[in-house]
Amino acid sequence: MSFSWTTTKKPTIALSPMADHTDSAFCRVVKHLSPSTIVFREMVSAEAVVRGNEKTWGMAAIHDDERPIIQQIFGGEPEVMARAAKMIVEKYHPEGIDINMGCPAKKIISNFNGAALMKEPARAAEIVRAVKAAVEVPVSVKIRLGWSEPTDCLTFAQVLEKAGADLISVHGRTKSQAYSGKADWQMIKRVKELVSIPVFGNGDVTSIESAKQALETGVDGILIGRGALGNPWIFRDIEDVLAERTPTPISDKERKRIILFHAKLHLKTHGPKSFSSFRKHLIWYFKGQPGVAKLRNAISKITTVEDMENFFKTSLDN
């Protein structure tokens, strides 16, 4: 049976695409804890895909444990976006393609990439139509409330639906806000009420309570981004509550188990000398834990899984 956003379980709980974080290793950790979670892989450049950039193609590689998985791409040229989507689908067979029209980073919004496309609805629609024509898997689009005005999304979402988008995900901030302030879920609700295709909401979902409040807007699903960093258990906990089960408390033993599991997957994915890029995850895992300030120096010296196991014994067990 082919993947479809209209037939997926509602409400859908999904991992939001985050650059430098939602790589194959982290996606597999999330799926290990919550198999029903749908994961969106970190964005890759359509131009780099078409050029055959080795690193970019490596980023797009998919492990079967991640499925169903949606690969996000970014770019500003319809033809290039279509070619990249087709090449990725033919090689790796993701269950869907997601188009980034919401990233606010300066290096992304140049050349009509990311959130800059919200200022160019005609170009955005052309991209959606081109990608839709190139692949047979569902095509979704991730947007923000707008470039500077939070009401931009109301007309923009309708443009995307008319162009053929199968799903729209809305981050509840404008590009101008970046990640400051609070996500406006009432505006996301208005988008949901305006279009007939599924709408996911994104922004400030960091707990069971905030997830329940987000779902009260009537969205078809929620994307969890920063709320999952250091806490991949959040997906399992939310699903437990929705199923009227009591979430399982995270013990120290369980936290250590998942950190080691994640570290080993990270090294296998990125190579034996890649531990330095895993430290950002370690900081998130220990954020808010007692005595974390004193642990940061020790964390900075970890370079292997063996170092981390020793860190657990000497820094955490005493």
DRENZAMI-497544 format. One record per residue (C-alpha): residue number from 1; x, y, z. Coordinates in Angstrom, 2 decimals, always signed. Example, Ala and Ser with C-alpha at 12.3 -4.5 7.8 and 13.67 -1.06 7.14 Angstrom:
<rs>
<n=1&u=+12.30&v=-4.50&w=+7.80>
<n=2&u=+13.67&v=-1.06&w=+7.14>
</rs>
This chain:
<rs>
<n=1&u=+0.00&v=+0.00&w=+0.00>
<n=2&u=+1.43&v=+3.37&w=-0.99>
<n=3&u=+1.90&v=+6.12&w=+1.57>
<n=4&u=-0.75&v=+8.84&w=+1.77>
<n=5&u=-1.25&v=+11.76&w=+4.13>
<n=6&u=-5.02&v=+11.34&w=+3.91>
<n=7&u=-4.88&v=+7.80&w=+5.30>
<n=8&u=-2.21&v=+8.16&w=+8.00>
<n=9&u=-3.30&v=+7.84&w=+11.60>
<n=10&u=-4.80&v=+11.06&w=+13.00>
<n=11&u=-3.61&v=+12.93&w=+14.83>
<n=12&u=-0.16&v=+12.35&w=+13.38>
<n=13&u=+2.83&v=+12.89&w=+15.64>
<n=14&u=+5.96&v=+13.60&w=+13.59>
<n=15&u=+9.58&v=+14.62&w=+13.98>
<n=16&u=+10.18&v=+18.02&w=+12.39>
<n=17&u=+13.12&v=+18.42&w=+9.99>
<n=18&u=+16.01&v=+20.25&w=+11.67>
<n=19&u=+19.30&v=+21.02&w=+9.94>
<n=20&u=+22.29&v=+19.27&w=+11.56>
<n=21&u=+20.04&v=+17.34&w=+13.94>
<n=22&u=+17.50&v=+15.09&w=+12.21>
<n=23&u=+20.04&v=+12.91&w=+10.48>
<n=24&u=+19.62&v=+9.16&w=+10.02>
<n=25&u=+20.98&v=+8.37&w=+13.48>
<n=26&u=+18.58&v=+10.63&w=+15.37>
<n=27&u=+15.63&v=+9.56&w=+13.21>
<n=28&u=+16.38&v=+5.94&w=+14.08>
<n=29&u=+16.52&v=+6.76&w=+17.78>
<n=30&u=+13.06&v=+8.33&w=+17.55>
<n=31&u=+11.68&v=+5.34&w=+15.62>
<n=32&u=+13.28&v=+2.94&w=+18.11>
<n=33&u=+11.30&v=+4.56&w=+20.92>
<n=34&u=+8.13&v=+5.27&w=+18.94>
<n=35&u=+7.77&v=+3.14&w=+15.78>
<n=36&u=+4.57&v=+4.88&w=+14.67>
<n=37&u=+6.20&v=+8.33&w=+14.55>
<n=38&u=+6.73&v=+9.73&w=+11.06>
<n=39&u=+10.11&v=+11.37&w=+10.62>
<n=40&u=+11.08&v=+14.26&w=+8.37>
<n=41&u=+14.76&v=+14.13&w=+7.43>
<n=42&u=+16.90&v=+17.29&w=+7.57>
<n=43&u=+16.82&v=+19.36&w=+4.39>
<n=44&u=+19.24&v=+18.83&w=+1.54>
<n=45&u=+20.08&v=+21.24&w=-1.27>
<n=46&u=+18.37&v=+20.43&w=-4.57>
<n=47&u=+21.25&v=+22.01&w=-6.48>
<n=48&u=+23.78&v=+19.84&w=-4.62>
<n=49&u=+21.72&v=+16.73&w=-5.34>
<n=50&u=+21.59&v=+17.50&w=-9.06>
<n=51&u=+25.33&v=+18.24&w=-9.12>
<n=52&u=+25.99&v=+14.85&w=-7.56>
<n=53&u=+27.56&v=+16.20&w=-4.38>
<n=54&u=+28.74&v=+13.17&w=-2.43>
<n=55&u=+28.14&v=+14.62&w=+1.03>
<n=56&u=+24.59&v=+15.66&w=+0.15>
<n=57&u=+23.75&v=+12.27&w=-1.29>
<n=58&u=+25.10&v=+10.70&w=+1.90>
<n=59&u=+22.80&v=+12.90&w=+3.95>
<n=60&u=+19.81&v=+11.65&w=+1.97>
<n=61&u=+20.58&v=+7.94&w=+2.40>
<n=62&u=+17.79&v=+6.10&w=+4.22>
<n=63&u=+17.91&v=+3.14&w=+6.61>
<n=64&u=+14.83&v=+0.91&w=+6.58>
<n=65&u=+14.38&v=+1.44&w=+10.34>
<n=66&u=+13.45&v=+5.08&w=+9.62>
<n=67&u=+10.42&v=+4.37&w=+7.44>
<n=68&u=+8.00&v=+5.92&w=+6.79>
<n=69&u=+10.31&v=+8.87&w=+6.19>
<n=70&u=+9.91&v=+12.17&w=+4.37>
<n=71&u=+12.94&v=+13.80&w=+2.73>
<n=72&u=+12.97&v=+17.59&w=+2.80>
<n=73&u=+14.64&v=+19.53&w=-0.02>
<n=74&u=+15.27&v=+23.24&w=-0.55>
<n=75&u=+15.89&v=+25.40&w=-3.58>
<n=76&u=+14.41&v=+28.17&w=-5.68>
<n=77&u=+14.38&v=+26.81&w=-9.23>
<n=78&u=+11.37&v=+24.65&w=-10.19>
<n=79&u=+13.27&v=+22.53&w=-12.72>
<n=80&u=+16.15&v=+21.86&w=-10.32>
<n=81&u=+13.78&v=+21.03&w=-7.47>
<n=82&u=+11.87&v=+18.61&w=-9.69>
<n=83&u=+15.04&v=+16.88&w=-10.90>
<n=84&u=+16.41&v=+16.57&w=-7.36>
<n=85&u=+13.13&v=+15.14&w=-6.02>
<n=86&u=+12.98&v=+12.60&w=-8.83>
<n=87&u=+16.60&v=+11.55&w=-8.32>
<n=88&u=+16.14&v=+11.09&w=-4.56>
<n=89&u=+12.91&v=+9.10&w=-4.99>
<n=90&u=+14.45&v=+6.85&w=-7.63>
<n=91&u=+17.57&v=+6.14&w=-5.54>
<n=92&u=+16.34&v=+6.05&w=-1.93>
<n=93&u=+12.53&v=+5.72&w=-2.19>
<n=94&u=+11.40&v=+8.00&w=+0.66>
<n=95&u=+7.69&v=+7.85&w=+1.38>
<n=96&u=+7.33&v=+11.55&w=+0.58>
<n=97&u=+9.10&v=+14.74&w=-0.44>
<n=98&u=+8.82&v=+17.89&w=+1.67>
<n=99&u=+9.65&v=+21.32&w=+0.23>
<n=100&u=+11.24&v=+23.83&w=+2.59>
<n=101&u=+9.56&v=+27.22&w=+2.31>
<n=102&u=+10.05&v=+28.21&w=+5.93>
<n=103&u=+13.72&v=+28.25&w=+6.91>
<n=104&u=+14.68&v=+31.78&w=+8.07>
<n=105&u=+18.48&v=+31.33&w=+8.02>
<n=106&u=+20.34&v=+33.98&w=+6.02>
<n=107&u=+22.33&v=+31.44&w=+4.04>
<n=108&u=+19.09&v=+29.70&w=+2.99>
<n=109&u=+16.82&v=+32.62&w=+2.07>
<n=110&u=+19.15&v=+33.82&w=-0.68>
<n=111&u=+18.18&v=+32.92&w=-4.25>
<n=112&u=+14.50&v=+32.41&w=-3.31>
<n=113&u=+15.24&v=+29.52&w=-0.95>
<n=114&u=+13.40&v=+28.72&w=+2.27>
<n=115&u=+11.10&v=+31.38&w=+3.71>
<n=116&u=+11.95&v=+33.77&w=+0.85>
<n=117&u=+9.51&v=+31.80&w=-1.30>
<n=118&u=+6.66&v=+33.15&w=+0.81>
<n=119&u=+7.34&v=+36.49&w=-0.91>
<n=120&u=+7.09&v=+34.80&w=-4.31>
<n=121&u=+3.82&v=+32.80&w=-4.33>
<n=122&u=+3.86&v=+32.34&w=-8.11>
<n=123&u=+7.35&v=+30.82&w=-8.00>
<n=124&u=+6.37&v=+28.72&w=-4.98>
<n=125&u=+3.36&v=+27.34&w=-6.83>
<n=126&u=+5.51&v=+26.58&w=-9.87>
<n=127&u=+7.92&v=+24.61&w=-7.68>
<n=128&u=+5.10&v=+22.56&w=-6.18>
<n=129&u=+3.65&v=+21.79&w=-9.61>
<n=130&u=+7.06&v=+20.81&w=-10.99>
<n=131&u=+7.89&v=+18.48&w=-8.09>
<n=132&u=+4.42&v=+16.94&w=-8.19>
<n=133&u=+4.83&v=+16.17&w=-11.88>
<n=134&u=+8.25&v=+14.59&w=-11.29>
<n=135&u=+7.42&v=+12.12&w=-8.49>
<n=136&u=+4.61&v=+9.78&w=-7.55>
<n=137&u=+5.02&v=+10.08&w=-3.78>
<n=138&u=+3.13&v=+12.74&w=-1.76>
<n=139&u=+4.57&v=+16.25&w=-1.85>
<n=140&u=+4.27&v=+18.42&w=+1.25>
<n=141&u=+5.39&v=+21.97&w=+1.97>
<n=142&u=+6.66&v=+23.48&w=+5.22>
<n=143&u=+6.00&v=+27.19&w=+5.65>
<n=144&u=+5.91&v=+29.90&w=+8.31>
<n=145&u=+3.14&v=+32.34&w=+9.17>
<n=146&u=+4.72&v=+34.76&w=+6.73>
<n=147&u=+7.79&v=+36.82&w=+5.93>
<n=148&u=+6.92&v=+39.66&w=+8.27>
<n=149&u=+3.12&v=+39.58&w=+8.47>
<n=150&u=+1.55&v=+36.61&w=+10.30>
<n=151&u=-1.47&v=+36.64&w=+7.99>
<n=152&u=+0.59&v=+35.91&w=+4.85>
<n=153&u=+0.08&v=+32.19&w=+5.41>
<n=154&u=-3.67&v=+32.44&w=+4.87>
<n=155&u=-3.42&v=+33.23&w=+1.16>
<n=156&u=-0.12&v=+31.41&w=+0.68>
<n=157&u=-1.55&v=+28.11&w=+1.94>
<n=158&u=-4.40&v=+28.34&w=-0.55>
<n=159&u=-1.91&v=+28.95&w=-3.37>
<n=160&u=+0.01&v=+25.82&w=-2.36>
<n=161&u=-3.15&v=+23.74&w=-2.16>
<n=162&u=-4.23&v=+24.86&w=-5.62>
<n=163&u=-0.76&v=+24.00&w=-6.96>
<n=164&u=-1.22&v=+20.42&w=-5.76>
<n=165&u=+0.45&v=+20.18&w=-2.34>
<n=166&u=-0.72&v=+17.09&w=-0.44>
<n=167&u=+0.06&v=+18.49&w=+3.02>
<n=168&u=+1.05&v=+21.84&w=+4.50>
<n=169&u=+3.04&v=+22.18&w=+7.72>
<n=170&u=+2.97&v=+25.59&w=+9.38>
<n=171&u=+5.53&v=+26.88&w=+11.85>
<n=172&u=+3.73&v=+29.40&w=+14.06>
<n=173&u=+6.20&v=+32.27&w=+13.66>
<n=174&u=+7.12&v=+34.66&w=+10.85>
<n=175&u=+10.53&v=+34.75&w=+9.20>
<n=176&u=+11.18&v=+38.06&w=+11.00>
<n=177&u=+10.59&v=+36.37&w=+14.35>
<n=178&u=+12.92&v=+33.48&w=+13.53>
<n=179&u=+12.68&v=+31.44&w=+16.74>
<n=180&u=+11.87&v=+34.28&w=+19.15>
<n=181&u=+8.53&v=+34.89&w=+20.81>
<n=182&u=+5.74&v=+32.34&w=+20.98>
<n=183&u=+4.28&v=+30.25&w=+18.18>
<n=184&u=+0.79&v=+31.47&w=+17.20>
<n=185&u=-1.34&v=+28.33&w=+17.12>
<n=186&u=-4.53&v=+30.28&w=+16.54>
<n=187&u=-3.16&v=+31.43&w=+13.19>
<n=188&u=-2.24&v=+27.82&w=+12.37>
<n=189&u=-5.84&v=+26.94&w=+13.21>
<n=190&u=-7.04&v=+29.51&w=+10.68>
<n=191&u=-4.89&v=+27.89&w=+7.99>
<n=192&u=-6.44&v=+24.52&w=+8.82>
<n=193&u=-9.91&v=+26.00&w=+8.43>
<n=194&u=-9.09&v=+27.53&w=+5.02>
<n=195&u=-7.77&v=+24.50&w=+3.14>
<n=196&u=-9.10&v=+21.00&w=+2.54>
<n=197&u=-5.76&v=+19.17&w=+2.59>
<n=198&u=-4.13&v=+17.99&w=+5.86>
<n=199&u=-2.37&v=+20.66&w=+7.94>
<n=200&u=+0.32&v=+20.02&w=+10.55>
<n=201&u=+1.33&v=+22.59&w=+13.14>
<n=202&u=+4.81&v=+23.25&w=+14.46>
<n=203&u=+6.28&v=+25.41&w=+17.20>
<n=204&u=+6.81&v=+25.24&w=+20.97>
<n=205&u=+5.59&v=+21.66&w=+21.41>
<n=206&u=+7.92&v=+20.61&w=+24.20>
<n=207&u=+5.71&v=+18.59&w=+26.53>
<n=208&u=+2.61&v=+16.44&w=+26.75>
<n=209&u=+0.57&v=+19.45&w=+27.84>
<n=210&u=+1.71&v=+21.70&w=+24.99>
<n=211&u=+1.04&v=+18.86&w=+22.53>
<n=212&u=-2.53&v=+18.51&w=+23.82>
<n=213&u=-3.07&v=+22.27&w=+23.52>
<n=214&u=-1.72&v=+22.24&w=+19.97>
<n=215&u=-4.04&v=+19.40&w=+18.95>
<n=216&u=-7.03&v=+21.31&w=+20.32>
<n=217&u=-6.69&v=+23.65&w=+17.30>
<n=218&u=-7.94&v=+20.84&w=+15.09>
<n=219&u=-4.74&v=+20.30&w=+13.10>
<n=220&u=-4.22&v=+16.88&w=+11.56>
<n=221&u=-0.87&v=+16.47&w=+13.22>
<n=222&u=+1.99&v=+18.14&w=+15.03>
<n=223&u=+5.66&v=+18.40&w=+14.14>
<n=224&u=+8.03&v=+18.35&w=+17.10>
<n=225&u=+11.44&v=+19.90&w=+16.60>
<n=226&u=+13.51&v=+21.37&w=+19.40>
<n=227&u=+11.20&v=+19.70&w=+21.93>
<n=228&u=+12.64&v=+16.35&w=+20.84>
<n=229&u=+16.31&v=+17.30&w=+21.22>
<n=230&u=+17.59&v=+15.52&w=+24.29>
<n=231&u=+14.10&v=+14.07&w=+24.75>
<n=232&u=+13.29&v=+11.61&w=+21.95>
<n=233&u=+10.91&v=+9.94&w=+24.41>
<n=234&u=+8.43&v=+12.79&w=+23.89>
<n=235&u=+6.80&v=+11.04&w=+20.92>
<n=236&u=+6.18&v=+7.87&w=+22.90>
<n=237&u=+4.86&v=+9.83&w=+25.88>
<n=238&u=+2.41&v=+11.83&w=+23.75>
<n=239&u=+1.13&v=+8.69&w=+22.05>
<n=240&u=+0.68&v=+7.02&w=+25.45>
<n=241&u=-1.45&v=+9.92&w=+26.68>
<n=242&u=-3.53&v=+10.00&w=+23.49>
<n=243&u=-4.13&v=+6.27&w=+23.95>
<n=244&u=-5.03&v=+6.87&w=+27.60>
<n=245&u=-1.95&v=+5.06&w=+28.87>
<n=246&u=+0.31&v=+6.34&w=+31.63>
<n=247&u=+3.71&v=+7.42&w=+30.23>
<n=248&u=+6.72&v=+5.52&w=+31.55>
<n=249&u=+9.10&v=+7.71&w=+33.59>
<n=250&u=+12.61&v=+7.98&w=+32.12>
<n=251&u=+15.06&v=+6.33&w=+34.51>
<n=252&u=+18.78&v=+7.13&w=+34.62>
<n=253&u=+19.43&v=+3.66&w=+33.23>
<n=254&u=+17.11&v=+4.29&w=+30.28>
<n=255&u=+18.65&v=+7.69&w=+29.57>
<n=256&u=+22.13&v=+6.18&w=+29.48>
<n=257&u=+20.93&v=+3.33&w=+27.26>
<n=258&u=+19.48&v=+5.67&w=+24.65>
<n=259&u=+22.47&v=+8.02&w=+24.71>
<n=260&u=+24.83&v=+5.10&w=+24.04>
<n=261&u=+22.49&v=+3.73&w=+21.38>
<n=262&u=+22.37&v=+7.14&w=+19.69>
<n=263&u=+26.15&v=+7.60&w=+19.91>
<n=264&u=+26.83&v=+4.24&w=+18.26>
<n=265&u=+24.36&v=+4.99&w=+15.46>
<n=266&u=+25.92&v=+8.42&w=+14.98>
<n=267&u=+29.43&v=+6.99&w=+14.64>
<n=268&u=+28.22&v=+4.29&w=+12.29>
<n=269&u=+26.46&v=+6.91&w=+10.15>
<n=270&u=+29.15&v=+9.59&w=+10.11>
<n=271&u=+32.34&v=+7.66&w=+10.71>
<n=272&u=+34.52&v=+6.72&w=+13.73>
<n=273&u=+35.98&v=+10.23&w=+14.04>
<n=274&u=+32.64&v=+12.04&w=+14.14>
<n=275&u=+32.11&v=+12.16&w=+17.89>
<n=276&u=+32.68&v=+15.92&w=+17.98>
<n=277&u=+29.46&v=+16.42&w=+16.01>
<n=278&u=+27.59&v=+14.23&w=+18.49>
<n=279&u=+28.42&v=+16.46&w=+21.47>
<n=280&u=+25.58&v=+18.85&w=+20.59>
<n=281&u=+23.20&v=+15.96&w=+21.29>
<n=282&u=+24.96&v=+15.20&w=+24.59>
<n=283&u=+24.40&v=+18.79&w=+25.72>
<n=284&u=+20.70&v=+18.45&w=+24.92>
<n=285&u=+20.43&v=+15.08&w=+26.71>
<n=286&u=+21.82&v=+16.57&w=+29.90>
<n=287&u=+20.11&v=+19.96&w=+29.68>
<n=288&u=+18.19&v=+20.62&w=+32.88>
<n=289&u=+19.76&v=+17.68&w=+34.68>
<n=290&u=+21.25&v=+18.31&w=+38.15>
<n=291&u=+24.85&v=+19.54&w=+38.03>
<n=292&u=+24.95&v=+19.89&w=+34.24>
<n=293&u=+27.17&v=+22.99&w=+34.42>
<n=294&u=+29.91&v=+20.95&w=+36.08>
<n=295&u=+29.56&v=+18.20&w=+33.47>
<n=296&u=+30.16&v=+20.35&w=+30.40>
<n=297&u=+33.94&v=+20.29&w=+30.75>
<n=298&u=+33.92&v=+16.50&w=+30.97>
<n=299&u=+31.56&v=+16.27&w=+27.99>
<n=300&u=+33.94&v=+18.38&w=+25.88>
<n=301&u=+36.66&v=+15.76&w=+26.35>
<n=302&u=+34.61&v=+12.77&w=+25.21>
<n=303&u=+35.83&v=+11.44&w=+21.87>
<n=304&u=+34.72&v=+7.79&w=+21.85>
<n=305&u=+31.91&v=+5.57&w=+23.09>
<n=306&u=+34.38&v=+4.14&w=+25.61>
<n=307&u=+35.04&v=+7.67&w=+26.91>
<n=308&u=+31.32&v=+8.17&w=+27.33>
<n=309&u=+30.85&v=+4.89&w=+29.19>
<n=310&u=+33.64&v=+5.95&w=+31.54>
<n=311&u=+32.00&v=+9.39&w=+31.84>
<n=312&u=+28.81&v=+7.68&w=+33.00>
<n=313&u=+30.71&v=+5.77&w=+35.64>
<n=314&u=+32.92&v=+8.56&w=+36.97>
<n=315&u=+30.80&v=+11.67&w=+36.52>
<n=316&u=+27.25&v=+10.43&w=+36.88>
<n=317&u=+27.34&v=+7.41&w=+39.14>
<n=318&u=+29.20&v=+9.13&w=+41.99>
</rs>
